[in-house]
Amino acid sequence: MGAFEIQGGKKLNGEITPQGAKNEALQVINAVLLTKEKVIINNIPDIIDVNKLINLLETLGVKIEKLKKGSYSFQADNIDVDFLTTDEFKLKGGSLRGSIMIVGPLLSRFGKGYIPKPGGDKIGRRRVDTHFIGFEKLGAQFDFDSNTNFYKAYAKRLKGTYMLLDEASVTGTANIIMAASLAEGKTTIYNAACEPYIQQLCKMLNSMGGNITGIGSNMIEINGVESLHGCEHTILPDMIEIGSFIGLAAMTQSELTIKNVSYDNLGVIPNTFKRLGIKLERKGDDIFIPSQESYEIESFIDGSIMTIADAPWPGFTPDLLSIIIVVATQARGSVLIHQKMFESRLFFVDKLIDMGAQIILCDPHRATVIGMDRKTPLKGITMTSPDIRAGVSLLIAALSAKGKSTVLNIEQIDRGYENIEDRLRKLGADIKRID
């Protein structure tokens, strides 16, 4: 098991460019299964989860060529559908939650799609009902084998329909959109997720000959087509990494410039950090964060404590709430964090408390952070990363802490952040990877 050893308390300085968006990559790479023609995708992040998916598609029969760093061509003209029943597929598909999004394209194009119970972060229940209810509404037959933990869907040809999703699931919406793109007739998805990842997927499918409208809204209409052709697509910069770097700058009192952030696709992320008192400035398509000795959390107009909660887009993404918690530990003032979507995602705060943070875990979904205004710095400890986002939050806490910290189980961080220690060292961080 790998670990990061960090000497904290150093101010950083310089420029950093975010990687391609992990969540978008997991969607658009699966979309190559919808056509037999070549698809080129640029700005693919070199991270464990994405590399696992690329390897999974290759074992399915997709021809894959790395053109240059971050750019690949995919051609799904000879798919081995029988591979879906093998033990190798069960092993590879079960290790990655994003693998569930192969089902929609395979079901739509080949009439069947299987997937073992997906893996991923241990952050509480993450049901897949929305995916398969959507497939059933399109006319598919669904079967779950509780003995093998395999989900299966079958259909001769899907038929367009109207559906109201029970939750605005991002991966569920993506899966249903891909399935409906080759269905017969029009499909309307109401209460659809509308994150930039979904918008990018729809734009890519339209560039392949699809017919999707309502992009960016929570009502998406897909007019099915007979076939899709190849295209070239470029993935957006990762908004979660951008938010992580904003938090890093604030905690380490650093002057950083985050390059090429696609600012117009960041939604409320910049303003949410501003509510914590963090100064940041848009410069073209970059974000400049000056060094700050202190920052003060805003209160509501009536003077009540600030509450920051996650919500479906265009609300604040749940993937950044752990960063917000860490940043708030050294702010002036207090904030209530409400994590609505996952019941286990706040449990990493015990490590922050061990570092000296003042946090009250109210219940599995809420935590109150009493900022220490830098009067008492966090202290270095040994801790374990429970998931991708909490892992990076602990890494940021360690970089700001006094003394040495060791972060264990960094394979979780590698799942979502590309070559993070080298990029941080270029900013002046004292971090090394150890066994």
N, C-alpha and C positions, 0 to 999 in steps of 0.2 A: 504493500500500500504506500503510495506517495504522500508527501507532506510538503508544506511551505514553511520555511523558517524565516521569520521577519524581525528585523530590528526597527521598531516603530519610532514615531516622533520626528520624522524627517519631512521638511517641506519639499514638495515636488515642483517642477517647473517644466514647461514646454508644450508641445503639441501632440495630440493623439487622434488617430482616425478610427472610428468605430468599424467593426466588422460588418459583414452582411447579416441581415436579420435571421436569426435561427428559426423563429416560428414561421416566417414566410418561406424559408428554404424547405422546411418539412412539408409544406403544402405544394409548392410549385414543382418540386422534384417528383412528387407522386403524379402530378398532372401529365408527365411525359408518357404515362401508360395509356393515355387516351388517343394516341395517334401512332401510326407506324412510321411516320416521317421523323426526320432528325430535328431535335430541339436543342438549342444552345442556351445555357443559363450562366449568367455572369454574377460575380460578387458572392459566390457561395462560401460561407465560413468554413474554415478547416477545424471542425470541432467533432467530438466523439459521436454525438447523436446524429449529425448530418452524415458523417462518414459511415456510420452503421446503416443508415437508410440507403446510401449509394451502393454499399456492398450487398444489401438485401435485393435491390433491383437488379444488380448484376447477376446474382444467382437465379433470379427469375428469367433471365435471358436478355435483359436490356443491354445493348452494346453501349459502352461508356468509354469516352476518351477525354483525358485531361488536356485541354488546349493550352492553358497557362495557369498561373496561380489564381484560384477562385473561379475559373471558367471551365465548364465541361460541356461536351455534347452527349446527348442521350438519343438512342434510337430503339424503340420498342417494337420492332417488326418481327420478332420471333420469340414470343413469350411462351414459356413452359408452364401452362396453367396447372399441370399435374404436380408441379413442385410444391403447390400450396398444401398438399396432404403429407409432405415428408417431415421427418423428425428434425432435419436441418432447418426447414422453414419455421417450425414451431420454436426452435431455440433462438433463431435470429429475430423473428417477428416478436417474440415475447419479451425481448430485452429492450424494446424501444416503443414508447407510447405513440410516436408519430407514425408507426407502421400501420395503425388503424386506417389511415387515409389512403392505403392502397385498395381498400375494399370498394369504394365508390367507382373509381376508374375501371377496375377489373369487372365489376358487376355490370357496368354500363356497356363495356366493349365486348366482354367475353361471356356474359350471362351468369357468372358466379364469382364470388369473392369470399375468401376465408381469412381469418386472422386469429391467432391465439390471444388469450387475455393479455393486453398490452402491459408493458412495464413503465418505467419513468420515475418521476419524483415520488417520494413517500410523504405526501403532504395532505393525506386524508383521502376520503372517497372521491373518485373521479369516474362517475358512471358513463357508460357509452350508449345508454338507451336512446338518446336523441338521434344518433347516427342510424340505428337500425329501425326505429320508428319511421324515420324519414324514408328509408329504403322501402319499407313495407307500404307506405303511402304511394310510392312510385310503382307499386305492383310486385315487389320482390317477396319471396318467401323466406322467413327467417328461422334459423335453428341454432340453439345453443346446446352443446354437449357438455354437461357438467362434469363428466368423467375426464374428458381431455382438455376442458377449458377452451374449446374452440367455438368461435362465432362463425356462422356460415349464412350466406345469402345467395338466393338463386332467382333468376328471372330470364325468360326468353327474350323479351324486350321491355324495358321500362316505359311507362306512360306518364306524361306530365299531369300534374294535379296541383291543387291548392293545399298548402299546409301551414299551420300555425305552430311554430316550435315551442315546446314547453320551457326551453331555456335558450338564451342567445349564445349557444356553444360555438366557439370559434372553429374548432376542428370538426364539430358536427355540421356546421353550416358549409364549411369547405368540402367535406365529403359528399354532402347532398348536392351541392352545386356541380361537382365533377360528375356525379352520377346522372344528374338531370341534363347535362350538356349534350348527351347523345340519346336522350329519351325521345319518345314520340310525343310531339305537342308541347304545350306551354306549362311550365312549372312556376308557381308563385310561392316564395318562401317569406312568410311574415314573422316578425320577431327574429329576423336573421341577425347574426353578428355582422358588424360593419367596420371592424378594425382595418387599418391600412393593409394588413396581411391579406384579408379577404378582398379588398379592393384590388390589390396587386394580382391576386389569383384570377379575378374576373377579367381584368385588363389583358392578362396573358391568354386566357381562353378566347377572348374576343379577337386577339391578334392571330389565333390559330383557326379562326373561322367560326367561332361561337357567336351566339346572339344573346347577350346578357344586358339587361337594363336595370336601373335602380341602384347602380354601384355607389356605395357610400351611404346608403340609407338602410333602414331595417326591413324594407320590403324589396326583395330582389326577384326579378322575373327572368326565367331562362327559357328561351325558345330552342327546343332541341334541334340538332342538325344531324345529317346522315353520317358525317365524318369530320374530323379535324385534321389540320395539316401542321407542319412544323413552324417554328418561330424562333426568335431570339429574345430573351427576357433578362432584365437586370434587377437583382434583388435590392431593396431599400437598405440603408444603414440600420443597424439594430437599435431600436429606441430604448430597449432595456439596458444595453451597454452604455448608451448616451446618458441615461439617468444615473447609472452607476458611477460614471466619471464625474458627473456634477456633484454627487454625494462625496466622492473621493476628494475632490478639490476643497469642499467645505470642511471636511473632517481634518484634513492635513494642513489647512491654511495655505493652500497652494494656489499659484497663478497658472491656470491651464487654459488652453484653447482646444476645443473639440472640433475637428475639421469635418466638413461635408456631412452635416447631420440631417439633411432634408427637413429643415425646420418646420415647414408647413404640414408635415406628417406627424409631428410630435404631440399634437393635441394639447391637453392641459398639463402635460408633464413639466414644461418650464415654469408655468405659473404656480404649480403645486410646490415646487422647491422654493419659489419666491415667497410663498406663505410661511415658510420656515425662516425667512429673513435672509436667504442666500441671494447675493447679487449675481446676476448673469446678464450678459449683453449679446444680442444677436448682431453678428457682423457678416453680412451677406448670407451665406449658408453655413457659417461657423457659429459656435457659441464660445464666448470669452467669459471666464470666471476669474475675477480678481482675488488676490489673497485677502482674507477677512480675519481680523482678530476675534470678532464675535459676530453672532447673528441672533436675531430675536424673533421668536414665533409670534405671528399675528394672533389677535383675538377676534372673535366675531363682533359685529357692531354693538350688540348688547353687553359686551364684555365677557361673555361665556367662553369656556375653553375651546380652543380650536380642535375640530374633529376632521381627520382625513380618512376617507373610506374608499375602498375599491368599488368599481361599478363597470358594467359593460360599456364599451366604447360608444360615445366619446368621453365616458367617465375615466377615472384614473385606473391604470392597469394594476392588477393585484401583484404582478411580478416585481413592482418597485416598492411595495409597502415595507419590505424588510430593510431596504436602503433608507427609507424615510425614518424608520425606527432608530437606526444607527446614527443618522445625522442629528436627530432630535436629542440624543443623549448629551451633546455638548452645546446645545442651543441655550438661549435665555428664555425661560418660559416653559409651559407644559403643553402637551398635545395628547389627544385620545386617538389611537389608531384602531380602526374597525375593519378587520379582514373578514369579509362576508362570505367569500366563495369557498375557502378551504379551512377545515377545522383543526389542522395540525401545523399550519404554517407559522404560527407565532411561538412555537415551543422552543425555538432556538434562543429566545431572549434570556434563558437561564445562563448561557455563556456570557452574554453582555453584563448580566448582573454580577457574575463572577469577576468580570473585568472592572467592576466598580460603578456600573451604570445604575441609575435609579429608575426602575421600571416596575410597575404593578401589573401583573398579568391578571386581568379581571375574570376572564373565562377563555375558552379556546379561540374566541373570535375577537377579543378586545384587549388592548394593552394601553395603559397610561404611562407616558414617558415624562419624567420630571427632569428637564434640562439642567445641566450643572454649570453652564456658562463658562466652561473651561477652567473653573476654579479647582476641580479635581480631575486630572486627566485619567483616561482609562489605563489600566495596567496590563502588561502582557501576560498571557497564560497559554496553556495547551488546550486546544479545543478541536472538535470534530465537526466537519461540514455535513449537515443532514440532507441538503438538497442544493440545487444549482444556485438559486437566488440567495438563500440564507448563507451559503458558502462564501459568495462574493461579499455579502454584508459583513461577515466575520473577518474576511480579508481586509476590508476597508477599516474596520475597527482596529485590527492589528497594526495596520500601517500608521494609524494615528496614536496608538497607545505608547506608553512609556515602557521601555524595556523590550525583551524578546518574547515573541509569540510563536507558537507552532500550530499550524492548521492542518489537521489530519483529514484523510478521505478526500483528497483534492481531485480525485477522479470525477467527483460530482461537479466541481467547478469546470473541469476540462470538457464536460458534456456541453457546456454552453458558452465558454469564453475561449477565444483562440489565442494561444501562446501568450497568456496573460502576464506571466512573470517577466518575460523579455520586454514586453511593451511598457511595463511599469518601471523596469530598471532604466530604460531610456529616459524616463522622467525624473530619475534620481532616487527611486525606491531601493531600499536594502532588503531584497527578497531573493531567496534561492530555493530550488527544488531539491529535496532530499528523499532518500528511501527510508 
